[in-house]
Amino acid sequence: MLYWLLFERLQEYFGPFRLFGYITFRTAFASMTALFLSILLGPYVIRKLREMSIGQHIREDGPMSHQTKAGTPTMGGVLIVISIVVPTLLWANMKNALVWIALLGLLSFGAIGFYDDYTKIKKMRNLGLTARQKFMLQVLAAMAVGFCLLILHGKGAYSTEMNIPFFKQLRPDLLIDSLMQSPFTYLLGFAPFYLFMVIVVAGASNAVNLTDGLDGLAIGLMIIASGAMTVLVYISGHRDFAEYLDIARLAGAAELTIFCASMVGASLGFLWYNAHPAEVFMGDVGSLALGGALGTVAVIIKQEVLLLFIGGVYVVELMSVVLQVGSYKLRGKRIFKMAPLHHHFEALGWKESKVITRFWIAGLVMALFALTTLKLR
């Protein structure tokens, strides 16, 4: 909005407005806008959640120390979503289709989380939607994002080839052209692409959701992950940097830097209230939205493989649940004392603050490793 008004319309009358044409300038201001918006709106949102008696219901099989958190306002993720959307609309070039697709990923998964949280509050228990209901809605949201990307692919503005680090020549195409030549197998040609979208985007959403179990854990890791993604997005949209580092360049991707920077700012602001002891929880509306947005940006800029490292702790948390459930069903034995993994360390006697800090450190190391791979290609 500000880009259109001040740069495209008014900069010819007032020269300094040319600053709004620079991605770096708008990125910095988008991040600060998100940060201050989140901090300023925080007390109001928390007060309203308390007035509406929207409190967290704690799982009965969780650590006993968490029972004291029962009743803490939840659904604070609404604050995060608002603090991302508003700065993006203000500072990004809204003629850019990639920005709208990123917002689609954020809002569609956020809507699923909102409905899930609402169901929990209505039923007065820790379980909202069933796992199957939630997953099916996530599949539809991921496929909607994929459909939009395929429209851009048809216009030559998006590539369906994977970008794999360390293997420059290995770029498999997720669309099978040979199957699309026949009317009987046409739809099968899209199957690998949509399956990949579900794995990456829905997987990222669930991974963040499962990690959101300790005060500030998930949102602190999101600051790190979205910060690293901001760097990747900027490089992917910069012709010289992308060519020098030999990564897939996507015209217009640089505008997503503003979206990612807004995620950083909004997460920082929310951490102000979510730090231990938390005054508010993000709920599924926040965790699903952030995970969906992170996965969406990764598939847009073709850095799905690096997402495994950028969100490394999220991935480990997700896999700990998968392994725990699989082991119990197949062998009747548990691998961890409790899943997700952060509860395992609590069961070993680690204080909550120690688990959070050490997981943040692990997340930072993984994100830095992901960024170092850019030059090792």
Secondary structure as UniProt FT lines:
FT   HELIX           3..9
FT   TURN            10..13
FT   HELIX           15..21
FT   HELIX           23..51
FT   TURN            52..53
FT   TURN            60..61
FT   HELIX           64..69
FT   TURN            70..71
FT   HELIX           77..91
FT   TURN            94..95
FT   HELIX           97..123
FT   HELIX           131..154
FT   TURN            155..156
FT   TURN            165..166
FT   TURN            168..169
FT   TURN            177..178
FT   HELIX           179..181
FT   TURN            183..186
FT   HELIX           187..190
FT   HELIX           191..197
FT   HELIX           198..202
FT   HELIX           203..211
FT   TURN            212..213
FT   TURN            215..216
FT   HELIX           217..237
FT   HELIX           239..245
FT   TURN            251..252
FT   HELIX           253..255
FT   HELIX           256..274
FT   HELIX           283..300
FT   TURN            301..302
FT   HELIX           304..310
FT   HELIX           312..331
FT   HELIX           341..347
FT   TURN            348..349
FT   HELIX           352..372
FT   TURN            373..376
//
